[in-house]
Amino acid sequence: MNDEPQLDDLRLFCVVARNSSFSETARQLGVSKAVVSKRIALLEGAVKERLFHRTTRKVSLTAQGEIVHQWAQRIVEDVELMGEALSRERAEPSGLLRICSSTGFGRCRLAPALSELARRFPRLEIQVELLDRPVDLIDEGFQLDIRIGQVREGGVIKRRIARNRRILCASPAYIERFGMPQSLDELKAHRCIPIRERDQDFGRWELEGPGGVAVVKVGGPLSANNGEIVRQWAIDGHGIILRSTWDVRGELEAGRLVAVLPDYAQPADVWAVFPSRLSVSAKLRICVEFLEDWFAQSGLNAG
C-alpha cells in the first residue's frame, strides 16, 4: 500500500484549509462530507501528523497542518504549471483560475470581461470572489487579484492593466445647500462620505494637485465600506465623495453629480496582482493580457 501523500488528497486538503470546513468543501466539490473526512484521514496517516483542530462549527490548521499547507500549495501549483508547460503549444489555457476583486469594480467592470474570457477559452475554470477588504493572495489561495489603487505588500508581482484616478464630486443639491468648496481647507469643513477600501486609510484623502501631494482629513455623518452605497448617498445629496472616474462618469455626464475641486485627484490605477511564484503561469499571463486589452477597448483608460 502506498503511504505517500497523494496529489488529489493534497489538493483537497488545500480546499478544506481555505474553507475551514469539511461540509463547505464537500458542497463545493460535489462529494459527501464522509468522503472529505476519509481523504483527510488518509493524508494525516501518510504524513503521520494531525492536520486540523476539529470543532462542531469549523476546522482550523494545527501547527503541523500549517507546514503541510505551505508545501501542499506549492506542490499543487507546481504540478499545474508543469502541465501548462507541457501543453503550451496548444495555445489554449485550461485549469482553475481563482480571482478576487473589489465589489463595485468586480461586478460592473471585471465580470463582463471574464464572461468574454470564459467564452473565448472554454477550458478555463474561473472562480471569482468580490471582497472589499485586504486580501492575502497566498494564504487565501487566490492566483490573481484585480485591484484598484496602491499595491503595498511584497512577494507579489503587479502589472498595471488600466489607468484610473479618483475624483471629488457631489450632487447639485448638496452644492446648492452647502456651497462649492474653493480649496482643500474648505473641503475639511464639508460633509464628506468616507469609504473604507483596500488601499485607503479611512477618512484620509491623499490628493495630487497644483501644489503637489496633499493629505486632507475628512468626515461626516455617513460612511460605508461599499462604493455603490457611497455613490448613491452622494447622488441623494448627503455629501462629497472621492470615487474612481469609471464609477461616476455616467452620473457626471447626466448631471446627477458635479465635479468638486477638479484640479485635485488621486491616482488609482487598475493592477493585476499575483504571487511571484506564478509568474511563469501561461493561463495567468493570457488572462492578464486579455484583461489589459479588454479594458483598453472598453474605454476604461479614458478616465
N, C-alpha and C positions, 0 to 999 in steps of 0.2 A: 504493500500500500504506500502510495506517495504521500509523505508527511510534509512536503514543502508547501509554502503558501501558494495558492492558485491565483492566477491573474483575475479571474472573474470574481473571486472572493475579495481580493484587494479592491477591485472596482466597486463592489457592493459596500464594502467597509467604508470607503470614502463617502458614499452617498448617505449612509447611516450617520457618519460623523457630521456631515453638513446639516442634516435634518434634525439631529439629536432625537431621533425617533425611529423605532422599528416599524411602527404602524404606518407613518407617513412614507417611509422608504418602500414598504410593501405596496402602498397605494400607487406611488409614482411608477414602480417597476411592473405593476400588474401581477404580483405574486402574493402568496399568503404570508402573514406575519410569521407563521411557523417555518416557512422556507428561509426567510431572512434570519431568524434566530438560529436555525440549523447551520447555515453557511457561516455565520459569525462564530458559532461554537467550533466549527471545523478550523477556522482561521486561528482562533485562540489556541486550539490544540496544536496547530502547526508551529506557531511561534512560542508556545508554552508560556503564555502570559495572558492575564485578564486585561481586556482592551477597553471595556466600558464599565462605568458605575451605572447600575440599573435601578430606577425607581418606577413607581406606578405611572408617573407623568412623562418622564423623559429619560434619556440616557446621556451620559457625558463621558468623555475620554478619561481614562486613567493616565498616570504619568507615562506608563509603558505604551498606552494607546496613542499618546501624543507623538512619541518617537516613531511608532509604526505608521501613523498617519502621514508624517512628513515624508517617509520613504515611499509609502504606497502612492501618494500623489505623484511623486517623481517617476516611479516605475510605470504607472498607468499612462502618464503623459509621454514618457519616452517611447513606450510601445506604439502609442498613436502616432507619434512623429516618425517612427521607423516605417509604419505603414504608409504614411504620406510620402516619405522619401522614395519608397519602392514603387509607388503608383503615380508619381508626379507627371509622368508622360501622358497620363490620361487627360490632364488639364481640366479635370472636373473634381472640385473639392468635395469631400464627404466626411461624415462623422459629426460628433456633437460640438456645438459652439454655445457656451454659456455666457450670455451677455447681460450687463446691467447698465442702467442709465437713470437719470432723474425722471420723475413722473411726467412733468409737463413736456419736456423735450422728447422723452421716450414715446409718449402717446401721440403727440402731434407731428413730430418730425422723423423719429427713428423708426416707428412701426411701419409707416408706408414704405420706407426704404428696405426694411428687412422683408416685407411682403414680396417685393420685386426680387430681392436676393434669393428668397426661397423658390420663387417661380423659375428663376434662371438656373439655379443649382439645386435640383430636387434631391440630390443625395446628401445634402446638408441637413442636420437636425439642429434646429435653432431653439434655444430656451432663453427667454428674456425675463428679467426681474427689474421692476422700477422701484428705486429706493431713494428717498430724499434724506440720506444720511451718509456719512463717510463709509466707504467700503474697503475692506481688506481683501484684495483680489485673491491672494494665495490661500489665506485661511478659509475664505468662503467659497473657494473653488470656481471663481469666475475666470474665464480666459480673456475677456475683453470688457472694458468699461468705456462707454461713450460719455465723456464728461465735459461740462462747461466750466470754464474758469481755470484757476490755478491747479497745478499738479505738484504737490509738495513732497510726497513720500519717495524714498529711494527704492532700489531693487526693481524698478519698473522701466519700461520704455514708453515714451509718449511720442505721438505723431499728430501734428495739427492737421485736421481734415476740413475745417471751415473757419473763416474769420467771423468774429462776432464782437459786439460790445453791448454793455448795459447803459441805458439812458434814463434820465429822470422824466417823469410825466405825471400828470394829474388830469382830472376831469374839468371841463369848462365850469361846471357848477362849483367845484371846490375853489377854483381860481376866483370866480365871482364873489364867493363868500369870504375868502381869507386873503385874497390878493396873490399876485405873482412875485415870488422871491427874486430879488435882483442880485443876490450874492450868496456865497456859501454860509456866511454868518447869519443871514436872514433865514436860510434853509433850516438852521438849527432850531428856530423858534416855531417852525411849522409842524403840522400834524403829518408825520411820515409813517409809512406802514412797513416796518422791517420784516424780513423773512430770514428764517434760519435754513440756509442752504449749505451744501457740502463745503464750498470754498470760501464762505463768507462768515466773518465774525458778526454775531448778532448785533444789529443796531450801529454798526461801524462801517460807514461807506467810504471807500477809498476811490477817489476820482482823479482823473487826469484832466487838466485844463490849461489855460494860457500861462499860468504861473508854475506849471509842473504838477506834481502829485500832491493832493491834499486829502486829509482824513477828516470826516465830519461825523460826530456822534449824533445820531438821530433817534427819535422816539415818538410815540403817540399812543392813543388808546387802543389801537388794534395792531396785532401782529399774528403771524402764522408761519407754518413750515411748508406751505404748498403755494406754488406760484399762481395757479389758476384762481385760488381764493383771493390772493393779494390783488391780482389784476382786476377781478370783479369788484372788490371793495373800492379800488381806485375809480373805476367806472361809475360806481354808485356815489362818488363824491366824498369818500371818507379820508382821503389824504394823498400824499405824494409817494410814488413808488420808484424803485430802481429795478428795471426789468430789461431783459435782452431784446434787441431790436426785432428778432424774429417773432417774439411773443406779443409785441404791442404794435407791430406795423399796421395791421388791419384796423385797429382802434384809432390810431393816429390818422390814417387815411380817411376814416369815416367821421372823424371829428369827435369821437367819444372820449378821446384823450388828447391832450396837447403837451408839447414838449416844455419842460421846465429847465432853465439854465442850460440851453443847448450847447454851450461851449464846453460843458463838462460831460465826461463819460467814463465808464470803467471797462478796460479790456476784459473780454470774456470769451476767448476763442473756444472752439469745439475741438476736443482732443480724443484720439483713440489711445487708450492706456492699457498695457498688458504686461504680464510678468516677463522679465528679461529672458528667462529660460525658454519661453515660447517664441522667441524671435525668428526661429527657423521654420515655424509652422506655415505650411503652404496655404491651408484653408483660412488661417488668420490673416495672412497677407492679402489674399484675394478679397476677403471680407472688408478689410480696411480700405483697400484701393477702390473697391466698389462704392463704399460709403462716401469716400472723398469725391468721386466723380458724380455721385447722385446729388450730394449737397451743392456742388458747383452748378449742376444743370438745373437744380430746383430754385436757384437764386438765393440760397442761404447766405452766401458770401457778400451779398449786396448790402447787408446791414452793418 
